[in-house]
Amino acid sequence: MNHEKQPAVYMVANRYRGTIYVGVTSALWSRICSHKNGTTPGFTLRYKANRLVWYEHRLTMETAIRREKQIKAWKRDWKIELIEGMNPDWRDLHDEIDSLATLVSE
């Protein structure tokens, strides 16, 4: 579990194949804690989307934001395919965050 700041794109859901939220952050572990504690207002709180189901780290915030916008524009089926490529059971990955394993360089 790494609490260092490193840009990441992530998806949280409220259940298996449920509501999906795509976000970006510089501190993934802490951001997911905020979702779980209900201290992040808005969409994720309203739909109880607090299960980290997919993520990837980026070298810069600029590339993370670009990737977030790309994924947000996708069809739901494409997002599900991306999630299930990493996490077929939609497990909560919060305690397994590994920035090196998911680092994507451009």
N, CA, C and O atoms as a GROMACS GRO file, in nm:
protein
  424
    1MET      N    1   0.084  -0.118   0.000
    1MET     CA    2   0.000   0.000   0.000
    1MET      C    3   0.089   0.124   0.000
    1MET      O    4   0.163   0.148   0.095
    2ASN      N    5   0.080   0.200  -0.106
    2ASN     CA    6   0.167   0.315  -0.125
    2ASN      C    7   0.084   0.442  -0.117
    2ASN      O    8  -0.009   0.461  -0.196
    3HIS      N    9   0.117   0.530  -0.024
    3HIS     CA   10   0.040   0.653  -0.004
    3HIS      C   11   0.106   0.772  -0.072
    3HIS      O   12   0.060   0.885  -0.055
    4GLU      N   13   0.212   0.750  -0.150
    4GLU     CA   14   0.280   0.859  -0.218
    4GLU      C   15   0.190   0.919  -0.325
    4GLU      O   16   0.096   0.855  -0.373
    5LYS      N   17   0.221   1.042  -0.361
    5LYS     CA   18   0.146   1.107  -0.467
    5LYS      C   19   0.197   1.061  -0.602
    5LYS      O   20   0.316   1.070  -0.632
    6GLN      N   21   0.105   1.013  -0.682
    6GLN     CA   22   0.135   0.973  -0.819
    6GLN      C   23   0.004   0.977  -0.897
    6GLN      O   24  -0.094   0.916  -0.854
    7PRO      N   25   0.001   1.045  -1.010
    7PRO     CA   26  -0.123   1.056  -1.087
    7PRO      C   27  -0.181   0.920  -1.122
    7PRO      O   28  -0.109   0.827  -1.158
    8ALA      N   29  -0.313   0.910  -1.111
    8ALA     CA   30  -0.382   0.786  -1.143
    8ALA      C   31  -0.521   0.815  -1.199
    8ALA      O   32  -0.586   0.913  -1.162
    9VAL      N   33  -0.564   0.728  -1.286
    9VAL     CA   34  -0.701   0.726  -1.336
    9VAL      C   35  -0.765   0.604  -1.270
    9VAL      O   36  -0.701   0.501  -1.254
   10TYR      N   37  -0.891   0.616  -1.230
   10TYR     CA   38  -0.953   0.505  -1.159
   10TYR      C   39  -1.101   0.496  -1.189
   10TYR      O   40  -1.164   0.592  -1.235
   11MET      N   41  -1.156   0.378  -1.162
   11MET     CA   42  -1.301   0.360  -1.169
   11MET      C   43  -1.347   0.296  -1.039
   11MET      O   44  -1.288   0.199  -0.990
   12VAL      N   45  -1.453   0.352  -0.984
   12VAL     CA   46  -1.519   0.295  -0.867
   12VAL      C   47  -1.660   0.254  -0.909
   12VAL      O   48  -1.717   0.310  -1.002
   13ALA      N   49  -1.714   0.157  -0.838
   13ALA     CA   50  -1.849   0.109  -0.866
   13ALA      C   51  -1.919   0.082  -0.733
   13ALA      O   52  -1.855   0.072  -0.629
   14ASN      N   53  -2.050   0.072  -0.739
   14ASN     CA   54  -2.124   0.043  -0.616
   14ASN      C   55  -2.148  -0.107  -0.597
   14ASN      O   56  -2.178  -0.151  -0.486
   15ARG      N   57  -2.133  -0.186  -0.704
   15ARG     CA   58  -2.149  -0.331  -0.697
   15ARG      C   59  -2.102  -0.391  -0.829
   15ARG      O   60  -2.065  -0.318  -0.921
   16TYR      N   61  -2.105  -0.522  -0.838
   16TYR     CA   62  -2.068  -0.592  -0.960
   16TYR      C   63  -2.154  -0.542  -1.076
   16TYR      O   64  -2.277  -0.550  -1.072
   17ARG      N   65  -2.088  -0.490  -1.178
   17ARG     CA   66  -2.152  -0.436  -1.297
   17ARG      C   67  -2.258  -0.330  -1.266
   17ARG      O   68  -2.355  -0.314  -1.340
   18GLY      N   69  -2.238  -0.259  -1.156
   18GLY     CA   70  -2.331  -0.154  -1.116
   18GLY      C   71  -2.290  -0.018  -1.172
   18GLY      O   72  -2.230  -0.009  -1.280
   19THR      N   73  -2.323   0.086  -1.098
   19THR     CA   74  -2.290   0.222  -1.138
   19THR      C   75  -2.140   0.241  -1.136
   19THR      O   76  -2.072   0.201  -1.041
   20ILE      N   77  -2.086   0.303  -1.241
   20ILE     CA   78  -1.943   0.324  -1.256
   20ILE      C   79  -1.913   0.473  -1.257
   20ILE      O   80  -1.982   0.552  -1.321
   21TYR      N   81  -1.808   0.510  -1.185
   21TYR     CA   82  -1.758   0.648  -1.187
   21TYR      C   83  -1.612   0.645  -1.230
   21TYR      O   84  -1.535   0.563  -1.180
   22VAL      N   85  -1.574   0.733  -1.320
   22VAL     CA   86  -1.435   0.745  -1.366
   22VAL      C   87  -1.378   0.874  -1.307
   22VAL      O   88  -1.440   0.980  -1.318
   23GLY      N   89  -1.261   0.865  -1.244
   23GLY     CA   90  -1.199   0.982  -1.184
   23GLY      C   91  -1.049   0.985  -1.205
   23GLY      O   92  -0.989   0.892  -1.258
   24VAL      N   93  -0.989   1.095  -1.161
   24VAL     CA   94  -0.844   1.113  -1.168
   24VAL      C   95  -0.799   1.175  -1.036
   24VAL      O   96  -0.872   1.253  -0.976
   25THR      N   97  -0.680   1.140  -0.992
   25THR     CA   98  -0.629   1.190  -0.865
   25THR      C   99  -0.477   1.183  -0.865
   25THR      O  100  -0.416   1.114  -0.947
   26SER      N  101  -0.417   1.255  -0.772
   26SER     CA  102  -0.272   1.246  -0.755
   26SER      C  103  -0.236   1.156  -0.637
   26SER      O  104  -0.118   1.126  -0.614
   27ALA      N  105  -0.336   1.111  -0.563
   27ALA     CA  106  -0.314   1.025  -0.447
   27ALA      C  107  -0.428   0.923  -0.438
   27ALA      O  108  -0.526   0.945  -0.367
   28LEU      N  109  -0.415   0.813  -0.510
   28LEU     CA  110  -0.523   0.716  -0.526
   28LEU      C  111  -0.571   0.657  -0.394
   28LEU      O  112  -0.691   0.656  -0.368
   29TRP      N  113  -0.481   0.609  -0.311
   29TRP     CA  114  -0.521   0.544  -0.188
   29TRP      C  115  -0.606   0.638  -0.102
   29TRP      O  116  -0.709   0.597  -0.049
   30SER      N  117  -0.562   0.761  -0.088
   30SER     CA  118  -0.635   0.860  -0.007
   30SER      C  119  -0.769   0.895  -0.070
   30SER      O  120  -0.869   0.911   0.000
   31ARG      N  121  -0.773   0.909  -0.202
   31ARG     CA  122  -0.899   0.943  -0.269
   31ARG      C  123  -1.003   0.834  -0.247
   31ARG      O  124  -1.120   0.863  -0.221
   32ILE      N  125  -0.960   0.709  -0.257
   32ILE     CA  126  -1.056   0.599  -0.237
   32ILE      C  127  -1.103   0.597  -0.093
   32ILE      O  128  -1.219   0.565  -0.067
   33CYS      N  129  -1.016   0.629   0.000
   33CYS     CA  130  -1.058   0.642   0.141
   33CYS      C  131  -1.169   0.746   0.153
   33CYS      O  132  -1.266   0.725   0.226
   34SER      N  133  -1.154   0.857   0.084
   34SER     CA  134  -1.256   0.962   0.085
   34SER      C  135  -1.389   0.911   0.031
   34SER      O  136  -1.495   0.940   0.086
   35HIS      N  137  -1.384   0.834  -0.078
   35HIS     CA  138  -1.507   0.776  -0.133
   35HIS      C  139  -1.570   0.681  -0.031
   35HIS      O  140  -1.691   0.684  -0.010
   36LYS      N  141  -1.489   0.597   0.032
   36LYS     CA  142  -1.540   0.500   0.129
   36LYS      C  143  -1.599   0.568   0.252
   36LYS      O  144  -1.698   0.520   0.307
   37ASN      N  145  -1.538   0.677   0.295
   37ASN     CA  146  -1.585   0.748   0.414
   37ASN      C  147  -1.700   0.843   0.385
   37ASN      O  148  -1.757   0.903   0.477
   38GLY      N  149  -1.735   0.858   0.259
   38GLY     CA  150  -1.845   0.946   0.221
   38GLY      C  151  -1.812   1.093   0.232
   38GLY      O  152  -1.901   1.176   0.249
   39THR      N  153  -1.683   1.126   0.223
   39THR     CA  154  -1.642   1.267   0.234
   39THR      C  155  -1.619   1.331   0.098
   39THR      O  156  -1.580   1.448   0.090
   40THR      N  157  -1.642   1.255  -0.009
   40THR     CA  158  -1.633   1.311  -0.144
   40THR      C  159  -1.776   1.333  -0.192
   40THR      O  160  -1.846   1.238  -0.227
   41PRO      N  161  -1.820   1.459  -0.193
   41PRO     CA  162  -1.960   1.486  -0.230
   41PRO      C  163  -1.984   1.464  -0.379
   41PRO      O  164  -1.891   1.461  -0.459
   42GLY      N  165  -2.110   1.447  -0.415
   42GLY     CA  166  -2.146   1.437  -0.556
   42GLY      C  167  -2.189   1.297  -0.596
   42GLY      O  168  -2.250   1.223  -0.518
   43PHE      N  169  -2.155   1.262  -0.719
   43PHE     CA  170  -2.201   1.140  -0.784
   43PHE      C  171  -2.170   1.014  -0.703
   43PHE      O  172  -2.259   0.932  -0.680
   44THR      N  173  -2.045   1.000  -0.660
   44THR     CA  174  -2.007   0.875  -0.592
   44THR      C  175  -2.077   0.859  -0.458
   44THR      O  176  -2.110   0.747  -0.419
   45LEU      N  177  -2.101   0.966  -0.389
   45LEU     CA  178  -2.173   0.960  -0.262
   45LEU      C  179  -2.319   0.926  -0.287
   45LEU      O  180  -2.376   0.840  -0.219
   46ARG      N  181  -2.379   0.991  -0.384
   46ARG     CA  182  -2.521   0.969  -0.417
   46ARG      C  183  -2.547   0.823  -0.455
   46ARG      O  184  -2.648   0.766  -0.414
   47TYR      N  185  -2.456   0.763  -0.533
   47TYR     CA  186  -2.477   0.626  -0.581
   47TYR      C  187  -2.399   0.522  -0.501
   47TYR      O  188  -2.396   0.404  -0.538
   48LYS      N  189  -2.336   0.564  -0.392
   48LYS     CA  190  -2.258   0.474  -0.306
   48LYS      C  191  -2.153   0.396  -0.385
   48LYS      O  192  -2.130   0.278  -0.360
   49ALA      N  193  -2.090   0.465  -0.480
   49ALA     CA  194  -1.983   0.405  -0.561
   49ALA      C  195  -1.851   0.424  -0.487
   49ALA      O  196  -1.790   0.530  -0.495
   50ASN      N  197  -1.809   0.323  -0.414
   50ASN     CA  198  -1.688   0.335  -0.332
   50ASN      C  199  -1.598   0.212  -0.341
   50ASN      O  200  -1.505   0.197  -0.261
   51ARG      N  201  -1.624   0.125  -0.436
   51ARG     CA  202  -1.543   0.005  -0.455
   51ARG      C  203  -1.446   0.030  -0.570
   51ARG      O  204  -1.490   0.047  -0.684
   52LEU      N  205  -1.316   0.034  -0.543
   52LEU     CA  206  -1.216   0.054  -0.648
   52LEU      C  207  -1.209  -0.073  -0.732
   52LEU      O  208  -1.166  -0.178  -0.685
   53VAL      N  209  -1.252  -0.062  -0.858
   53VAL     CA  210  -1.257  -0.181  -0.944
   53VAL      C  211  -1.154  -0.179  -1.056
   53VAL      O  212  -1.127  -0.283  -1.117
   54TRP      N  213  -1.096  -0.064  -1.084
   54TRP     CA  214  -0.994  -0.053  -1.188
   54TRP      C  215  -0.913   0.073  -1.165
   54TRP      O  216  -0.966   0.173  -1.116
   55TYR      N  217  -0.785   0.069  -1.199
   55TYR     CA  218  -0.699   0.188  -1.192
   55TYR      C  219  -0.574   0.168  -1.274
   55TYR      O  220  -0.533   0.055  -1.301
   56GLU      N  221  -0.514   0.279  -1.312
   56GLU     CA  222  -0.380   0.276  -1.370
   56GLU      C  223  -0.310   0.406  -1.334
   56GLU      O  224  -0.371   0.513  -1.333
   57HIS      N  225  -0.184   0.396  -1.306
   57HIS     CA  226  -0.104   0.514  -1.272
   57HIS      C  227  -0.039   0.569  -1.398
   57HIS      O  228  -0.010   0.496  -1.492
   58ARG      N  229  -0.018   0.698  -1.398
   58ARG     CA  230   0.043   0.770  -1.510
   58ARG      C  231   0.164   0.846  -1.461
   58ARG      O  232   0.178   0.873  -1.342
   59LEU      N  233   0.253   0.882  -1.553
   59LEU     CA  234   0.373   0.956  -1.516
   59LEU      C  235   0.343   1.101  -1.481
   59LEU      O  236   0.409   1.160  -1.395
   60THR      N  237   0.244   1.160  -1.549
   60THR     CA  238   0.211   1.300  -1.525
   60THR      C  239   0.060   1.316  -1.507
   60THR      O  240  -0.018   1.233  -1.553
   61MET      N  241   0.021   1.423  -1.440
   61MET     CA  242  -0.121   1.452  -1.423
   61MET      C  243  -0.184   1.483  -1.558
   61MET      O  244  -0.301   1.450  -1.582
   62GLU      N  245  -0.110   1.546  -1.646
   62GLU     CA  246  -0.161   1.578  -1.779
   62GLU      C  247  -0.205   1.452  -1.854
   62GLU      O  248  -0.313   1.449  -1.912
   63THR      N  249  -0.122   1.348  -1.852
   63THR     CA  250  -0.158   1.225  -1.922
   63THR      C  251  -0.271   1.152  -1.848
   63THR      O  252  -0.352   1.085  -1.912
   64ALA      N  253  -0.276   1.164  -1.718
   64ALA     CA  254  -0.385   1.102  -1.641
   64ALA      C  255  -0.518   1.168  -1.676
   64ALA      O  256  -0.618   1.099  -1.695
   65ILE      N  257  -0.520   1.299  -1.684
   65ILE     CA  258  -0.642   1.372  -1.718
   65ILE      C  259  -0.687   1.338  -1.860
   65ILE      O  260  -0.806   1.320  -1.886
   66ARG      N  261  -0.591   1.330  -1.951
   66ARG     CA  262  -0.624   1.294  -2.089
   66ARG      C  263  -0.688   1.155  -2.095
   66ARG      O  264  -0.786   1.134  -2.166
   67ARG      N  265  -0.632   1.061  -2.021
   67ARG     CA  266  -0.686   0.924  -2.017
   67ARG      C  267  -0.825   0.922  -1.952
   67ARG      O  268  -0.914   0.851  -1.999
   68GLU      N  269  -0.843   0.998  -1.845
   68GLU     CA  270  -0.975   1.006  -1.780
   68GLU      C  271  -1.080   1.054  -1.878
   68GLU      O  272  -1.188   0.996  -1.887
   69LYS      N  273  -1.051   1.159  -1.952
   69LYS     CA  274  -1.146   1.213  -2.050
   69LYS      C  275  -1.176   1.111  -2.159
   69LYS      O  276  -1.290   1.099  -2.205
   70GLN      N  277  -1.072   1.039  -2.201
   70GLN     CA  278  -1.091   0.936  -2.302
   70GLN      C  279  -1.188   0.829  -2.253
   70GLN      O  280  -1.283   0.794  -2.323
   71ILE      N  281  -1.165   0.778  -2.132
   71ILE     CA  282  -1.249   0.672  -2.077
   71ILE      C  283  -1.391   0.722  -2.050
   71ILE      O  284  -1.487   0.649  -2.074
   72LYS      N  285  -1.405   0.844  -2.001
   72LYS     CA  286  -1.538   0.899  -1.975
   72LYS      C  287  -1.621   0.906  -2.102
   72LYS      O  288  -1.744   0.896  -2.096
   73ALA      N  289  -1.557   0.923  -2.217
   73ALA     CA  290  -1.628   0.932  -2.345
   73ALA      C  291  -1.667   0.794  -2.400
   73ALA      O  292  -1.745   0.785  -2.495
   74TRP      N  293  -1.613   0.688  -2.342
   74TRP     CA  294  -1.640   0.554  -2.391
   74TRP      C  295  -1.783   0.509  -2.360
   74TRP      O  296  -1.850   0.564  -2.272
   75LYS      N  297  -1.827   0.408  -2.434
   75LYS     CA  298  -1.952   0.339  -2.405
   75LYS      C  299  -1.934   0.257  -2.278
   75LYS      O  300  -1.823   0.216  -2.244
   76ARG      N  301  -2.043   0.234  -2.208
   76ARG     CA  302  -2.039   0.157  -2.083
   76ARG      C  303  -1.977   0.018  -2.105
   76ARG      O  304  -1.898  -0.028  -2.022
   77ASP      N  305  -2.011  -0.048  -2.215
   77ASP     CA  306  -1.956  -0.181  -2.242
   77ASP      C  307  -1.804  -0.180  -2.249
   77ASP      O  308  -1.739  -0.274  -2.204
   78TRP      N  309  -1.747  -0.074  -2.305
   78TRP     CA  310  -1.601  -0.065  -2.316
   78TRP      C  311  -1.540  -0.049  -2.177
   78TRP      O  312  -1.434  -0.105  -2.149
   79LYS      N  313  -1.605   0.028  -2.091
   79LYS     CA  314  -1.555   0.045  -1.953
   79LYS      C  315  -1.559  -0.088  -1.879
   79LYS      O  316  -1.465  -0.124  -1.808
   80ILE      N  317  -1.668  -0.161  -1.896
   80ILE     CA  318  -1.680  -0.292  -1.832
   80ILE      C  319  -1.571  -0.386  -1.881
   80ILE      O  320  -1.512  -0.459  -1.802
   81GLU      N  321  -1.544  -0.384  -2.010
   81GLU     CA  322  -1.438  -0.468  -2.067
   81GLU      C  323  -1.301  -0.432  -2.007
   81GLU      O  324  -1.222  -0.521  -1.975
   82LEU      N  325  -1.275  -0.304  -1.990
   82LEU     CA  326  -1.149  -0.259  -1.930
   82LEU      C  327  -1.139  -0.306  -1.785
   82LEU      O  328  -1.036  -0.358  -1.743
   83ILE      N  329  -1.247  -0.289  -1.710
   83ILE     CA  330  -1.249  -0.333  -1.570
   83ILE      C  331  -1.224  -0.483  -1.562
   83ILE      O  332  -1.138  -0.528  -1.486
   84GLU      N  333  -1.298  -0.560  -1.640
   84GLU     CA  334  -1.290  -0.705  -1.629
   84GLU      C  335  -1.160  -0.762  -1.684
   84GLU      O  336  -1.125  -0.876  -1.654
   85GLY      N  337  -1.087  -0.684  -1.764
   85GLY     CA  338  -0.954  -0.725  -1.807
   85GLY      C  339  -0.856  -0.727  -1.691
   85GLY      O  340  -0.762  -0.807  -1.690
   86MET      N  341  -0.877  -0.640  -1.595
   86MET     CA  342  -0.791  -0.632  -1.477
   86MET      C  343  -0.853  -0.704  -1.357
   86MET      O  344  -0.782  -0.763  -1.276
   87ASN      N  345  -0.984  -0.698  -1.348
   87ASN     CA  346  -1.053  -0.739  -1.226
   87ASN      C  347  -1.187  -0.806  -1.262
   87ASN      O  348  -1.292  -0.746  -1.243
   88PRO      N  349  -1.183  -0.930  -1.312
   88PRO     CA  350  -1.305  -0.995  -1.361
   88PRO      C  351  -1.416  -1.010  -1.257
   88PRO      O  352  -1.534  -1.017  -1.292
   89ASP      N  353  -1.380  -1.016  -1.131
   89ASP     CA  354  -1.480  -1.034  -1.025
   89ASP      C  355  -1.526  -0.904  -0.961
   89ASP      O  356  -1.607  -0.905  -0.869
   90TRP      N  357  -1.473  -0.793  -1.009
   90TRP     CA  358  -1.508  -0.660  -0.957
   90TRP      C  359  -1.478  -0.652  -0.806
   90TRP      O  360  -1.555  -0.592  -0.730
   91ARG      N  361  -1.367  -0.712  -0.764
   91ARG     CA  362  -1.324  -0.702  -0.624
   91ARG      C  363  -1.283  -0.559  -0.592
   91ARG      O  364  -1.248  -0.483  -0.682
   92ASP      N  365  -1.287  -0.523  -0.467
   92ASP     CA  366  -1.237  -0.393  -0.424
   92ASP      C  367  -1.085  -0.402  -0.417
   92ASP      O  368  -1.031  -0.479  -0.338
   93LEU      N  369  -1.018  -0.325  -0.500
   93LEU     CA  370  -0.871  -0.330  -0.512
   93LEU      C  371  -0.800  -0.231  -0.421
   93LEU      O  372  -0.678  -0.217  -0.430
   94HIS      N  373  -0.872  -0.162  -0.336
   94HIS     CA  374  -0.814  -0.054  -0.256
   94HIS      C  375  -0.691  -0.098  -0.178
   94HIS      O  376  -0.590  -0.028  -0.178
   95ASP      N  377  -0.697  -0.212  -0.113
   95ASP     CA  378  -0.584  -0.257  -0.032
   95ASP      C  379  -0.474  -0.323  -0.113
   95ASP      O  380  -0.372  -0.366  -0.058
   96GLU      N  381  -0.493  -0.332  -0.244
   96GLU     CA  382  -0.394  -0.396  -0.332
   96GLU      C  383  -0.330  -0.297  -0.428
   96GLU      O  384  -0.264  -0.339  -0.523
   97ILE      N  385  -0.346  -0.168  -0.407
   97ILE     CA  386  -0.294  -0.068  -0.499
   97ILE      C  387  -0.143  -0.084  -0.513
   97ILE      O  388  -0.069  -0.086  -0.415
   98ASP      N  389  -0.099  -0.095  -0.637
   98ASP     CA  390   0.043  -0.108  -0.668
   98ASP      C  391   0.074  -0.015  -0.785
   98ASP      O  392   0.043  -0.046  -0.901
   99SER      N  393   0.135   0.098  -0.755
   99SER     CA  394   0.158   0.199  -0.859
   99SER      C  395   0.257   0.151  -0.965
   99SER      O  396   0.248   0.192  -1.080
  100LEU      N  397   0.350   0.067  -0.929
  100LEU     CA  398   0.447   0.019  -1.027
  100LEU      C  399   0.385  -0.081  -1.123
  100LEU      O  400   0.418  -0.083  -1.242
  101ALA      N  401   0.297  -0.164  -1.072
  101ALA     CA  402   0.234  -0.267  -1.156
  101ALA      C  403   0.140  -0.207  -1.260
  101ALA      O  404   0.117  -0.267  -1.365
  102THR      N  405   0.086  -0.089  -1.232
  102THR     CA  406  -0.013  -0.031  -1.323
  102THR      C  407   0.037   0.096  -1.391
  102THR      O  408  -0.041   0.167  -1.454
  103LEU      N  409   0.165   0.126  -1.380
  103LEU     CA  410   0.220   0.249  -1.438
  103LEU      C  411   0.220   0.239  -1.591
  103LEU      O  412   0.275   0.145  -1.648
  104VAL      N  413   0.158   0.335  -1.654
  104VAL     CA  414   0.153   0.342  -1.799
  104VAL      C  415   0.231   0.466  -1.840
  104VAL      O  416   0.198   0.577  -1.800
  105SER      N  417   0.333   0.446  -1.920
  105SER     CA  418   0.412   0.560  -1.966
  105SER      C  419   0.376   0.590  -2.110
  105SER      O  420   0.339   0.501  -2.186
  106GLU      N  421   0.385   0.717  -2.147
  106GLU     CA  422   0.353   0.756  -2.284
  106GLU      C  423   0.474   0.818  -2.348
  106GLU      O  424   0.469   0.859  -2.464
   0.00000   0.00000   0.00000
